[in-house]
């Protein structure tokens, strides 16, 4: 039986702040001496299911429950994510108290140190420290590091954070050709998905971009991976609810949460960050977004789909249709209320000019949809 009372005080406090903070809660629990993977998994599971708590005691899963299998699969998914965070005596760096640091704690401490260091760009020393932290890490551990960095609530210097994200994702990012192959849908399948997505988009009220993705777009794209998608969206929905209750704006940040959960399930590729350069009203992305879509649709004729957020303001899907042996491409912007074919110039301008002024000089973000899970 799960009892919150046996966990450290700081863990108990974090527990009540919502599921989005589960990496911090796990880190605090590990630092407090709790190393059992099942105990830590229960901690995360019940953070996401506070309705099962009665005081400090949780109602255990019952095979007779109507949703038992779905909940059991969710618990197993959390266990997969928790396991890499638990270090043995020889793993991790010493915290000074003789205890081994968890992965989340290492990353958190590193980011805090970088933030204290000042300056607008990542120093060579910080770059070297981060590279050393990445040495010998498993794919699941690196995905978790990516998750922590992408969802860091506030940093101050976006260039620093974007650079850290790039360093981490590059470790497990495959070549453009391999990433493209993971994202290629054959002509028949891709064409059907595009038609159904376009129809659903046009029938969706404008202003519901994230709801469109969660309830129409993603179920269509991941129709063969309903279990993984359900797990990812359940975690996302809880976080989105918490953000709404705290009156935090929806947009790129929430898409980052959605995409990061999909990433942990192996359903999307690593994040590509498009940095903003220049002024708020006349600037542009340093990297042409069209070039990113072209590089990641290079595995032959077919369809390729991408999640995207423009300047952390608006979220949508991009579909790329490749024909004629890769020499011809069509681009479609699919969102709540519309599905529009765009030329390369129109697509670039959509990212660069549609949402000006970019007062925060926010970056844009892209994730490739995988045809099949890549764990």
FIDRENFI-187829 format. One record per residue (C-alpha): x, y, z. Coordinates in pm, whole numbers, padded with zeros to 5 digits, always signed. Example, Ala and Ser with C-alpha at 12.3 -4.5 7.8 and 13.67 -1.06 7.14 Angstrom:
BEGIN
+01230-00450+00780
+01367-00106+00714
END
This chain:
BEGIN
+00000+00000+00000
+00133+00344-00093
+00180+00581+00198
+00302+00934+00133
+00397+00967+00500
+00712+00757+00452
+00858+01005+00203
+01073+01307+00296
+00902+01635+00383
+01012+01812+00064
+00884+01520-00146
+00546+01535+00025
+00525+01906-00044
+00610+01860-00412
+00361+01571-00437
+00071+01808-00377
+00184+02055-00646
+00081+01831-00934
+00211+01569-01175
+00422+01807-01383
+00676+01819-01099
+00722+01443-01075
+01095+01452-01174
+01161+01689-00883
+00963+01470-00643
+01156+01159-00751
+01484+01346-00715
+01391+01461-00365
+01283+01110-00265
+01607+00956-00390
+01810+01220-00211
+01611+01137+00103
+01715+00774+00082
+01425+00612-00103
+01573+00409-00389
+01311+00139-00456
+01195+00170-00815
+00846+00046-00731
+00816+00296-00444
+00924+00579-00673
+00691+00461-00948
+00401+00463-00703
+00498+00816-00606
+00476+00932-00968
+00159+00733-01041
-00035+00877-00748
+00092+01229-00822
-00098+01185-01149
-00398+01029-00972
-00470+01241-00663
-00831+01121-00679
-00705+00787-00541
-00558+00950-00231
-00731+00956+00108
-00506+01164+00327
-00157+01015+00295
-00280+00673+00185
-00361+00568-00171
-00625+00330-00299
-00436+00048-00471
-00520-00078-00819
-00783-00350-00822
-00801-00600-01112
-01180-00571-01086
-01170-00200-01177
-01315-00113-01516
-00997+00070-01620
-00752-00164-01451
-00551-00259-01760
-00514+00100-01876
-00402+00212-01530
-00165-00084-01498
-00009+00004-01833
+00025+00364-01720
+00202+00249-01403
+00441+00038-01612
+00510+00339-01834
+00600+00550-01533
+00830+00274-01409
+01016+00284-01740
+01074+00657-01697
+01169+00636-01330
+01421+00352-01364
+01700+00555-01536
+01678+00818-01260
+01782+00570-00991
+02158+00553-00956
+02355+00282-00783
+02636+00360-00536
+02888+00400-00818
+02666+00618-01038
+02616+00993-01032
+02817+01259-00859
+02845+01300-00487
+02614+01559-00337
+02863+01626-00060
+02668+01421+00192
+02792+01088+00062
+02470+01030-00130
+02461+00971-00502
+02274+01231-00705
+01981+01128-00920
+01973+01222-01287
+01710+01490-01228
+01913+01638-00945
+02231+01647-01154
+02056+01826-01439
+01873+02063-01205
+02191+02159-01021
+02376+02210-01349
+02107+02440-01492
+02097+02641-01170
+02476+02685-01185
+02458+02795-01549
+02188+03044-01463
+02396+03192-01182
+02696+03225-01413
+02551+03519-01604
+02610+03603-01966
+02388+03549-02266
+02562+03244-02413
+02677+02907-02280
+03042+02916-02173
+03300+02668-02298
+03335+02536-01943
+02961+02475-01907
+02957+02311-02251
+03231+02072-02138
+03053+01991-01810
+02730+01910-01993
+02911+01689-02245
+03072+01500-01957
+02732+01452-01792
+02610+01292-02115
+02891+01038-02138
+02766+00681-02102
+02401+00779-02067
+02131+00551-02207
+01879+00674-02463
+01605+00683-02200
+01824+00889-01966
+01904+01140-02239
+01535+01168-02329
+01468+01244-01964
+01739+01513-01964
+01579+01659-02276
+01239+01651-02101
+01373+01843-01802
+01541+02111-02015
+01254+02161-02259
+01005+02205-01975
+01225+02422-01752
+00975+02688-01634
+01188+03003-01665
+01551+03069-01743
+01621+03426-01851
+01859+03371-02143
+01686+03161-02408
+02007+03127-02612
+02171+02940-02326
+01879+02705-02274
+01841+02642-02647
+02209+02555-02670
+02182+02309-02383
+01881+02146-02548
+02070+02116-02875
+02374+01957-02707
+02157+01698-02530
+01937+01607-02827
+02232+01583-03066
+02372+01291-02866
+02089+01060-02975
+01966+01243-03283
+02007+01020-03586
+02125+01146-03924
+01869+01344-04123
+01830+01044-04351
+01755+00808-04061
+01521+01054-03891
+01344+01101-04225
+01305+00725-04263
+01143+00704-03919
+00894+00970-04023
+00802+00855-04373
+00442+00745-04436
+00384+00571-04768
+00167+00742-05028
-00158+00558-04959
-00142+00581-04581
-00010+00937-04574
-00261+01064-04827
-00547+00918-04625
-00418+01074-04304
-00377+01412-04474
-00732+01409-04610
-00883+01313-04275
-00672+01569-04087
-00769+01844-04331
-01138+01762-04297
-01117+01756-03917
-00918+02081-03909
-01173+02270-04119
-01451+02145-03892
-01272+02266-03578
-01343+02610-03435
-01051+02851-03461
-00875+02908-03129
-00871+02540-03035
-00526+02450-03168
-00416+02227-02880
-00754+02060-02852
-00742+01989-03223
-00402+01823-03187
-00501+01620-02881
-00844+01505-02998
-00814+01493-03377
-00459+01524-03505
-00265+01289-03280
-00525+01006-03271
-00522+01009-03650
-00142+01008-03674
-00095+00741-03405
-00395+00520-03476
-00176+00209-03436
-00030+00323-03102
-00340+00402-02901
-00193+00279-02572
+00121+00490-02590
-00073+00792-02708
-00328+00756-02429
-00050+00743-02168
+00120+01052-02310
-00202+01252-02342
-00319+01160-01994
+00001+01304-01847
-00028+01607-02074
-00394+01667-01984
-00318+01677-01614
-00043+01934-01669
-00264+02141-01901
-00536+02143-01634
-00287+02260-01373
-00165+02537-01603
-00523+02651-01665
-00601+02655-01295
-00291+02867-01237
-00399+03095-01526
-00088+03020-01728
-00122+03078-02102
-00162+02793-02345
+00069+02786-02645
+00418+02670-02730
+00498+02587-02370
+00203+02352-02345
+00283+02204-02685
+00631+02144-02548
+00475+01945-02265
+00259+01749-02508
+00548+01679-02744
+00786+01591-02461
+00542+01330-02330
+00509+01189-02685
+00889+01187-02703
+00916+00973-02391
+00677+00727-02554
+00898+00712-02867
+00631+00866-03090
+00812+01180-03208
+01169+01275-03289
+01400+01511-03100
+01313+01876-03077
+01453+02118-03335
+01479+02472-03198
+01453+02763-03441
+01618+03059-03271
+01493+03412-03323
+01738+03676-03438
+01692+04051-03478
+01429+04283-03336
+01082+04191-03210
+00902+04342-03509
+01152+04292-03792
+01345+03982-03689
+01333+03630-03826
+01439+03276-03746
+01812+03217-03778
+01740+02880-03937
+01492+02863-04225
+01207+02635-04108
+01154+02511-04463
+01511+02377-04468
+01431+02174-04155
+01123+02020-04316
+01323+01946-04632
+01607+01778-04442
+01363+01563-04244
+01162+01453-04547
+01452+01299-04735
+01376+00927-04726
+01189+00901-05053
+00843+00972-05186
+00556+00978-04939
+00419+01194-04659
+00595+01343-04357
+00421+01512-04063
+00550+01753-03798
+00431+01915-03477
+00526+02282-03465
+00494+02590-03247
+00561+02935-03393
+00737+03176-03156
+00586+02987-02859
+00248+03135-02954
+00061+02912-03196
+00063+02536-03253
-00017+02341-03567
+00080+02050-03791
+00292+02065-04104
+00251+01797-04371
+00510+01757-04644
+00420+01558-04956
+00726+01435-05148
+00696+01305-05506
+00902+01259-05823
+01183+01075-05649
+01227+01350-05391
+01254+01638-05639
+00907+01782-05570
+00756+01891-05237
+00420+02032-05130
+00372+02190-04787
+00047+02202-04592
-00019+02397-04273
-00295+02221-04076
-00453+02377-03770
-00783+02446-03600
-01006+02602-03863
-00802+02548-04176
-00575+02331-04389
-00374+02541-04634
-00123+02455-04900
+00177+02688-04884
+00473+02762-05105
+00818+02751-04941
+00817+03133-04919
+00468+03143-04768
+00564+02880-04512
+00879+03069-04412
+00680+03392-04381
+00419+03210-04171
+00685+03135-03912
+00868+03469-03942
+00590+03725-03988
+00249+03588-03896
+00282+03647-03521
+00477+03973-03501
+00574+04147-03288
+00767+03866-03121
+00807+04070-02804
+00979+03791-02613
+01199+03703-02912
+01080+03349-02852
+01206+03056-03052
+00993+02821-03259
+01002+02444-03214
+00953+02143-03441
+00911+01770-03370
+00890+01503-03639
+00607+01251-03617
+00740+00893-03631
+00564+00632-03840
+00647+00367-03578
+00770+00406-03218
+01145+00439-03170
+01240+00355-02813
END
